[in-house]
């Protein structure tokens, strides 16, 4: 029996002996106390962390370093040289803000890489980047604290060595690293205690996640507050909230600024960004990495000149075949194909994704999509000029999770899993997992999130 199989078997046995329903009730109560709500409901989770063998961590670290390095190179080529305009379709207000110089190196500072990982084979494939506004770190750390205190995990910790990552603590270090870099580039002295704002709209579905950041930063002795993008005032020199100058900002969705009706009332913040009057993380230029067709650049040898040999090796190992849907000739596994008829006749090998989509909305997984709907979606993309990306179908990993319904333990059931690796300024910072019954694994699509425990023998 493999190490992970033994660990999961031990978890199942210990859970049954420690009253699963009571533990789930405690977990739900603690989540409610911490205001872990999304769209009026408790943030969804399962009564089991996702176990990863500690020996795989160096692979996660290498994967993250090389793929974020590659992504930053793509951003540089896009903004400096005008390359990749067919894959990266920034326009309008977001393009205007993305052109602002953030005052420090890199476009991708806080990122999430969504992957399929198969522990039995070691296969690891990147599905997409989440760069512009990745969320969940605050909720993860709160959840991690609760999971460590579960009776079942305390029992297992007597036999296994568990290592965990605190994402907000890592964020804290990265945040001030980039702030000091920003100050150095401006030729000003970094403040020991800069005033900080965590920014999203007041009715955001991830407000609780952001408030967890505020609480942590305040606990570390920093003057930190939550702010809506419309709360700022700018006099051409200082950016303020309620009369207090703000030096450092971490934001959520840029849509909270650029979309109507927020845009007109967010102009003070926009002007401060244009003047580089505040250190702003993530920079809006990070949105260049959110396009699903970025993986075309990594999986098509035509673009290999941009990358190092080590990066190209990583692309071949970790990136599934991906193309922007268009009436063109390309290659698939060494064969030349006409892309459009190939996609129409090979749906069971493929997935279609809106190029600028999020939350799993609009994704069509070939084997589970009716052929007529598949063809209609392709026609719609051309008739309505909607950019789609086609990607080779990647085998979905499965793990077993306990089910507690109506206060009763119902046993274990299989869930599809998606491992989410976090990068903080290019370095691996930790991971969490989303699990769901369907092939589109996303909290917005009915899935749940659990922390990752890197496990070894004692």
C-alpha positions as CSV (number, residue, x, y, z in Angstrom):
1,X,0.0,0.0,0.0
2,X,1.3,3.5,-0.9
3,X,2.0,6.1,1.8
4,X,-0.9,8.3,0.8
5,X,-3.3,5.3,0.5
6,X,-2.3,4.3,4.1
7,X,-2.8,7.9,5.3
8,X,-6.2,8.2,3.8
9,X,-7.2,4.8,5.2
10,X,-6.0,5.9,8.6
11,X,-7.9,9.2,8.3
12,X,-11.2,7.3,7.4
13,X,-10.8,5.0,10.4
14,X,-9.9,7.8,12.9
15,X,-12.7,10.1,11.6
16,X,-15.4,7.4,12.2
17,X,-14.1,7.0,15.8
18,X,-14.2,10.8,16.5
19,X,-17.8,11.7,15.7
20,X,-17.8,13.2,12.1
21,X,-21.1,14.9,12.5
22,X,-20.1,16.7,15.7
23,X,-16.8,17.8,14.1
24,X,-18.6,19.2,11.0
25,X,-21.0,21.0,13.3
26,X,-18.1,22.6,15.1
27,X,-16.4,23.5,11.9
28,X,-19.6,25.2,10.6
29,X,-20.0,27.1,13.9
30,X,-16.5,28.4,13.7
31,X,-16.8,29.4,10.1
32,X,-20.0,31.4,11.0
33,X,-18.1,33.2,13.8
34,X,-15.4,34.2,11.4
35,X,-18.0,35.5,8.9
36,X,-16.9,33.0,6.2
37,X,-20.0,33.6,4.0
38,X,-20.3,33.7,0.2
39,X,-23.5,34.8,-1.4
40,X,-25.3,34.5,1.9
41,X,-24.2,30.9,2.7
42,X,-21.3,29.5,4.6
43,X,-18.3,29.1,2.5
44,X,-18.4,25.4,1.2
45,X,-16.0,22.9,2.5
46,X,-15.6,19.2,3.4
47,X,-14.5,17.5,6.6
48,X,-11.1,16.5,5.3
49,X,-7.9,18.2,4.2
50,X,-6.2,17.2,1.0
51,X,-3.1,15.2,1.7
52,X,0.1,15.6,-0.4
53,X,3.3,13.6,0.1
54,X,6.0,16.0,1.3
55,X,8.3,14.7,-1.4
56,X,6.3,16.4,-4.1
57,X,6.8,19.9,-2.7
58,X,10.1,20.5,-4.7
59,X,8.1,19.8,-7.9
60,X,5.4,22.3,-6.9
61,X,8.2,24.9,-6.2
62,X,9.9,24.3,-9.5
63,X,6.6,24.3,-11.4
64,X,5.6,27.6,-9.8
65,X,8.9,29.3,-10.3
66,X,9.2,28.5,-14.0
67,X,5.6,29.1,-15.0
68,X,5.4,32.5,-13.2
69,X,8.8,33.4,-14.8
70,X,7.4,32.5,-18.2
71,X,4.2,34.5,-17.5
72,X,6.1,37.6,-16.6
73,X,8.1,37.3,-19.8
74,X,4.8,37.2,-21.8
75,X,3.7,40.3,-20.0
76,X,6.9,42.1,-20.8
77,X,6.6,41.1,-24.4
78,X,3.0,42.3,-24.5
79,X,3.5,45.7,-22.9
80,X,6.9,46.5,-24.3
81,X,6.9,45.0,-27.7
82,X,3.3,44.6,-28.6
83,X,3.5,40.8,-29.0
84,X,0.6,38.4,-28.3
85,X,-2.2,40.7,-29.3
86,X,-4.1,37.7,-30.6
87,X,-4.1,35.9,-27.2
88,X,-4.2,38.9,-24.8
89,X,-7.3,41.0,-25.6
90,X,-7.0,43.8,-23.0
91,X,-9.1,46.8,-24.1
92,X,-11.0,49.8,-22.7
93,X,-10.6,50.8,-19.1
94,X,-8.6,47.8,-18.0
95,X,-6.1,48.4,-20.8
96,X,-5.8,52.0,-19.7
97,X,-5.0,51.0,-16.1
98,X,-2.8,48.1,-17.1
99,X,-0.5,50.6,-19.0
100,X,0.4,52.4,-15.7
101,X,3.9,51.6,-14.4
102,X,3.4,50.0,-11.0
103,X,6.9,51.2,-9.9
104,X,8.3,47.7,-9.2
105,X,9.5,44.7,-11.1
106,X,7.0,42.2,-12.5
107,X,3.4,42.1,-13.5
108,X,2.6,38.9,-11.5
109,X,2.9,39.4,-7.8
110,X,0.1,37.4,-6.1
111,X,-1.1,34.6,-8.4
112,X,-2.9,31.3,-8.3
113,X,-2.1,28.4,-10.7
114,X,-4.9,25.9,-11.1
115,X,-3.6,22.4,-11.8
116,X,-4.6,18.8,-12.0
117,X,-2.3,16.6,-10.0
118,X,-2.3,12.8,-10.0
119,X,-0.4,11.6,-6.9
120,X,-0.3,8.0,-8.1
121,X,1.7,8.9,-11.3
122,X,3.1,12.4,-10.4
123,X,1.4,13.9,-13.5
124,X,0.9,17.7,-13.1
125,X,-0.8,19.8,-15.6
126,X,-1.6,23.6,-15.6
127,X,-5.2,24.4,-16.5
128,X,-5.1,28.2,-16.2
129,X,-3.6,31.1,-14.3
130,X,-5.6,33.3,-12.0
131,X,-3.7,36.6,-11.9
132,X,-5.8,39.7,-11.9
133,X,-7.8,39.1,-8.8
134,X,-7.2,35.7,-7.2
135,X,-9.0,35.2,-3.9
136,X,-9.3,32.7,-1.0
137,X,-6.0,33.2,0.9
138,X,-7.7,34.7,4.0
139,X,-10.4,32.1,4.1
140,X,-7.8,29.4,3.6
141,X,-5.8,30.4,6.7
142,X,-8.9,30.7,8.8
143,X,-9.9,27.2,7.6
144,X,-6.4,25.8,8.2
145,X,-6.5,26.9,11.8
146,X,-9.8,25.1,12.3
147,X,-8.7,21.9,10.5
148,X,-5.6,21.7,12.7
149,X,-7.8,21.7,15.7
150,X,-10.1,18.9,14.5
151,X,-9.9,15.8,16.8
152,X,-9.3,13.5,13.8
153,X,-6.2,15.6,12.8
154,X,-4.9,15.7,16.3
155,X,-5.0,11.9,16.4
156,X,-3.3,11.5,13.0
157,X,-0.6,14.0,14.0
158,X,0.7,11.5,16.5
159,X,1.6,9.2,13.6
160,X,2.2,11.6,10.7
161,X,4.3,14.8,10.3
162,X,2.1,17.5,8.8
163,X,3.5,20.6,7.2
164,X,1.1,23.5,6.3
165,X,1.5,26.9,4.7
166,X,0.0,30.1,6.0
167,X,-0.8,32.1,2.9
168,X,-1.6,35.5,4.6
169,X,1.7,35.4,6.5
170,X,3.6,34.8,3.2
171,X,1.5,37.6,1.6
172,X,2.6,39.9,4.4
173,X,6.3,39.3,3.6
174,X,5.8,39.8,-0.2
175,X,3.7,42.9,0.3
176,X,6.4,44.7,2.2
177,X,9.1,43.4,-0.1
178,X,7.4,45.1,-3.1
179,X,6.6,48.2,-1.1
180,X,10.3,48.7,-0.3
181,X,11.1,48.1,-4.0
182,X,8.6,50.7,-5.0
183,X,10.0,53.2,-2.5
184,X,13.6,52.6,-3.8
185,X,12.5,53.1,-7.4
186,X,10.8,56.4,-6.4
187,X,13.8,57.5,-4.4
188,X,11.9,57.9,-1.2
189,X,12.4,56.3,2.3
190,X,10.2,53.4,3.1
191,X,8.0,54.0,6.1
192,X,8.3,51.5,8.9
193,X,4.6,51.5,9.4
194,X,2.9,52.5,6.1
195,X,-0.9,53.0,6.2
196,X,-2.5,50.1,4.4
197,X,-5.9,49.5,2.6
198,X,-7.4,46.3,1.4
199,X,-9.8,47.2,-1.3
200,X,-12.9,45.7,-2.8
201,X,-16.5,46.8,-3.2
202,X,-18.5,46.8,0.0
203,X,-20.9,44.1,-1.3
204,X,-18.2,41.8,-2.7
205,X,-18.8,38.1,-2.4
206,X,-15.3,37.7,-1.1
207,X,-15.5,40.5,1.5
208,X,-14.9,38.1,4.4
209,X,-11.8,36.8,2.7
210,X,-10.4,40.4,2.6
211,X,-11.4,41.2,6.2
212,X,-9.3,38.2,7.3
213,X,-6.3,40.1,5.8
214,X,-7.2,43.3,7.6
215,X,-7.4,41.5,10.9
216,X,-4.0,39.8,10.4
217,X,-2.3,43.0,9.4
218,X,-3.8,44.8,12.3
219,X,-2.6,42.0,14.7
220,X,0.9,42.7,13.3
221,X,0.7,46.3,14.5
222,X,0.0,48.0,11.1
223,X,-2.6,50.7,10.5
224,X,-4.8,48.7,8.2
225,X,-8.4,49.2,7.0
226,X,-10.9,47.9,4.5
227,X,-11.9,50.4,1.8
228,X,-14.2,50.5,-1.2
229,X,-12.6,51.9,-4.4
230,X,-15.1,54.8,-4.1
231,X,-13.9,55.8,-0.7
232,X,-10.6,57.4,-1.8
233,X,-9.7,61.1,-2.2
234,X,-6.7,62.3,-4.1
235,X,-5.3,65.9,-4.1
236,X,-2.6,65.4,-6.7
237,X,-0.1,64.4,-4.0
238,X,-1.7,62.3,-1.3
239,X,-4.3,59.5,-1.6
240,X,-6.5,59.4,1.5
241,X,-9.5,57.5,3.1
242,X,-11.4,59.4,5.7
243,X,-8.6,61.9,5.9
244,X,-5.9,59.3,6.5
245,X,-3.1,59.0,3.9
246,X,-2.8,55.6,2.3
247,X,0.6,54.3,1.2
248,X,0.0,50.7,0.3
249,X,-3.0,49.0,-1.3
250,X,-4.0,45.4,-2.0
251,X,-7.0,45.1,-4.2
252,X,-9.5,42.5,-5.3
253,X,-11.3,42.5,-8.6
254,X,-10.4,45.3,-10.9
255,X,-14.0,45.1,-12.1
256,X,-14.8,46.9,-8.8
257,X,-13.1,49.9,-10.3
258,X,-13.6,49.8,-14.1
259,X,-17.3,48.7,-14.4
260,X,-20.3,51.0,-14.2
261,X,-21.4,52.3,-11.8
262,X,-18.1,52.2,-9.9
263,X,-15.9,53.9,-12.5
264,X,-17.0,57.5,-12.1
265,X,-16.7,57.4,-8.3
266,X,-13.3,55.7,-8.4
267,X,-11.5,58.4,-10.4
268,X,-9.5,59.6,-7.4
269,X,-8.0,56.2,-7.0
270,X,-7.4,55.9,-10.8
271,X,-5.6,59.3,-10.9
272,X,-3.4,58.2,-8.0
273,X,-2.5,55.1,-9.9
274,X,-1.7,57.1,-13.0
275,X,0.7,59.3,-10.9
276,X,2.2,56.2,-9.2
277,X,1.3,58.0,-5.9
278,X,0.6,54.8,-4.1
279,X,2.1,51.3,-4.1
280,X,-0.7,49.1,-5.6
281,X,-0.7,45.3,-5.6
282,X,-1.6,43.5,-7.8
283,X,-0.8,45.9,-10.6
284,X,-3.6,46.0,-13.2
285,X,-1.0,44.7,-15.7
286,X,-1.4,41.4,-14.0
287,X,-4.7,41.0,-15.9
288,X,-2.5,40.2,-19.0
289,X,-2.1,36.7,-17.5
290,X,-5.8,35.9,-17.0
291,X,-6.4,34.9,-20.6
292,X,-6.9,31.2,-21.1
293,X,-5.0,31.4,-24.4
294,X,-1.8,32.2,-22.5
295,X,-1.3,28.5,-22.5
296,X,-1.2,28.6,-26.3
297,X,2.0,30.6,-26.0
298,X,3.4,28.0,-23.7
299,X,2.3,25.0,-25.7
300,X,3.1,26.1,-29.2
301,X,6.8,25.8,-30.2
302,X,6.5,28.8,-32.4
303,X,6.9,31.0,-29.3
304,X,9.8,29.1,-27.8
305,X,12.3,31.9,-28.6
306,X,11.0,33.9,-25.6
307,X,11.9,31.3,-23.0
308,X,15.0,29.6,-21.5
309,X,15.6,25.9,-22.1
310,X,14.5,25.1,-18.6
311,X,11.3,27.0,-19.1
312,X,10.6,25.2,-22.4
313,X,11.2,21.8,-20.8
314,X,8.7,22.8,-18.1
315,X,6.1,23.8,-20.7
316,X,6.4,20.5,-22.5
317,X,6.0,18.7,-19.1
318,X,3.3,20.7,-17.5
319,X,1.2,22.5,-20.2
320,X,-1.7,20.8,-22.1
321,X,-2.0,21.5,-25.8
322,X,-4.0,24.8,-26.1
323,X,-5.0,27.0,-29.0
324,X,-7.1,30.1,-29.5
325,X,-10.1,29.0,-31.5
326,X,-9.8,30.3,-35.0
327,X,-9.9,29.1,-38.6
328,X,-6.2,28.4,-38.9
329,X,-3.8,25.5,-39.5
330,X,-1.8,24.3,-36.5
331,X,-0.2,21.2,-35.1
332,X,-1.6,18.6,-32.7
333,X,0.7,15.9,-31.3
334,X,3.1,16.3,-34.3
335,X,0.4,16.3,-37.0
336,X,-0.8,19.3,-39.0
337,X,-4.5,20.0,-38.6
338,X,-7.1,22.5,-39.7
339,X,-8.1,23.7,-36.3
340,X,-11.8,24.5,-36.8
341,X,-12.9,21.2,-38.3
342,X,-10.6,19.4,-35.9
343,X,-12.3,20.9,-32.9
344,X,-15.8,20.2,-34.4
345,X,-15.0,16.5,-34.9
346,X,-12.9,15.7,-31.8
347,X,-15.0,17.1,-28.9
348,X,-14.4,14.1,-26.6
349,X,-10.7,15.0,-26.6
350,X,-11.2,18.7,-25.9
351,X,-12.5,21.5,-23.6
352,X,-13.8,24.9,-24.7
353,X,-13.3,27.9,-22.5
354,X,-14.2,31.6,-22.8
355,X,-10.8,33.3,-23.2
356,X,-11.6,35.8,-20.5
357,X,-13.9,33.7,-18.4
358,X,-13.8,33.1,-14.6
359,X,-15.5,30.9,-12.1
360,X,-16.0,28.0,-14.5
361,X,-18.8,29.9,-16.3
362,X,-19.3,29.1,-20.0
363,X,-16.8,26.1,-19.9
364,X,-17.8,23.2,-22.1
365,X,-16.1,19.8,-21.3
366,X,-16.3,17.8,-24.6
367,X,-17.3,14.3,-23.2
368,X,-20.1,15.8,-21.1
369,X,-21.4,18.2,-23.7
370,X,-24.1,17.4,-26.2
371,X,-22.7,17.5,-29.8
372,X,-25.3,20.1,-30.9
373,X,-24.4,22.4,-28.0
374,X,-20.7,21.9,-28.8
375,X,-21.2,23.0,-32.4
376,X,-23.5,25.8,-31.4
377,X,-20.9,27.2,-29.1
378,X,-18.3,27.1,-31.8
379,X,-20.6,28.9,-34.2
380,X,-21.5,31.4,-31.5
381,X,-17.9,32.3,-30.9
382,X,-17.5,33.3,-34.6
383,X,-20.9,34.9,-35.1
384,X,-20.8,37.0,-31.9
385,X,-17.0,37.5,-32.0
386,X,-16.5,35.9,-28.6
387,X,-12.9,34.7,-28.1
388,X,-12.7,31.0,-27.0
389,X,-9.7,28.8,-26.2
390,X,-9.6,25.1,-27.0
391,X,-7.6,22.8,-24.7
392,X,-6.8,19.2,-24.8
393,X,-8.8,17.3,-22.2
394,X,-6.8,16.4,-19.1
395,X,-7.7,13.5,-16.9
396,X,-9.4,14.7,-13.7
397,X,-8.0,13.5,-10.3
398,X,-10.4,12.1,-7.8
399,X,-10.2,11.9,-4.0
400,X,-12.6,10.6,-1.3
401,X,-14.3,13.1,1.0
402,X,-16.7,12.5,4.0
403,X,-20.3,13.6,3.6
404,X,-22.3,15.0,6.5
405,X,-25.8,15.9,5.6
406,X,-28.6,17.1,8.0
407,X,-26.3,16.3,11.0
408,X,-25.6,12.7,9.9
409,X,-22.4,11.2,8.6
410,X,-23.2,9.5,5.3
411,X,-19.8,7.9,4.6
412,X,-17.2,8.9,1.9
413,X,-17.9,9.8,-1.7
414,X,-15.6,10.6,-4.6
415,X,-15.0,14.2,-5.7
416,X,-13.0,15.6,-8.6
417,X,-10.2,17.8,-7.3
418,X,-8.3,20.8,-8.6
419,X,-5.1,21.8,-6.7
420,X,-4.5,25.5,-6.5
421,X,-0.9,26.5,-6.1
422,X,-0.1,30.0,-4.9
423,X,2.8,32.1,-6.1
424,X,4.0,35.2,-4.1
425,X,6.4,37.2,-6.3
426,X,7.3,34.1,-8.3
427,X,7.9,31.7,-5.4
428,X,5.6,28.9,-4.2
429,X,3.7,30.0,-1.1
430,X,1.3,27.1,-0.5
431,X,-1.8,25.5,-1.9
432,X,-5.4,24.7,-1.3
433,X,-7.8,22.3,-3.1
434,X,-11.2,22.7,-4.6
435,X,-13.4,19.6,-4.9
436,X,-16.7,19.0,-6.7
437,X,-18.8,16.3,-8.2
438,X,-18.8,17.7,-11.7
439,X,-16.0,18.2,-14.2
440,X,-16.0,22.0,-13.7
441,X,-14.4,22.3,-10.3
442,X,-15.1,25.7,-8.9
443,X,-16.7,27.1,-5.7
444,X,-19.0,29.2,-8.0
445,X,-20.1,25.9,-9.6
446,X,-21.1,24.1,-6.3
447,X,-17.6,22.9,-5.2
448,X,-15.9,23.2,-1.8
449,X,-12.5,24.2,-0.7
450,X,-10.1,22.5,1.8
451,X,-6.5,23.2,2.9
452,X,-3.6,21.1,1.7
453,X,-1.5,19.2,4.3
454,X,1.9,18.1,3.2
455,X,2.4,14.8,4.9
456,X,5.4,12.6,5.9
457,X,6.1,9.8,8.4
458,X,7.1,10.6,12.0
